[in-house]
Each structure stands twice: as C-alpha cells, then as structure tokens.
Amino acid sequence: MQVTLDIPDSFAAQLIAAGKDPTRAALEALKVSQLAEDYQRLLDLAAEASVEEAIRQGREDVVAGRTYPMEEVFAEARKKYGLRR
C-alpha cells in the first residue's frame, strides 16, 4: 500500500525543531485517526445489535403472551400521570 503524505513546510519545520521526524508524526496521526474510525464503527455495530436484540425480545414477549392491550397501557398511564383522555 502506498500512502502520500502532504505535510506543510512550516509544520514540518516545527516538528524538526522539536526533534521529531515529520513522516513518523504524520503516520502516528494517521494511526490515531484510523483507531478513532474503528472505535466509532464498533459503537455503531453495538448500537445496531442492541436494537436488534430489543426487537427479538419484543417478538419473544408477543409469542409468550407477555403483552398488554394498548388501551390498558394508555389507561394506566393516564391514571398514573393524571392525564385526561
């Protein structure tokens, strides 16, 4: 794999003055950026899996009869929170 790094001269000069290799610094920044993208990808996958698991559990509850009629749920909510119909 070939990577082209475009490091501004002024920034490269600052890195050299600080005793750092500009190419190595750019590659380290690229590595950190990739790690952040990978981490975000993992977060996205976890969120998607969580939604899928919630749907699976809901379907399981329906099949097992662990549900309540919508009217009953709304009536309980109205009573609990003092809401009018």
Number of C-alpha atoms within 10 A of each C-alpha: 2 4 6 5 11 9 13 9 10 9 11 18 15 12 15 12 10 9 9 13 13 19 14 10 14 15 13 12 12 13 12 12 12 12 12 12 12 12 12 12 12 12 12 12 11 12 12 11 12 12 11 12 12 11 12 11 12 14 13 12 12 11 10 9 9 10 11 9 7 9 9 10 12 13 13 13 12 13 11 9 8 9 11 7 6
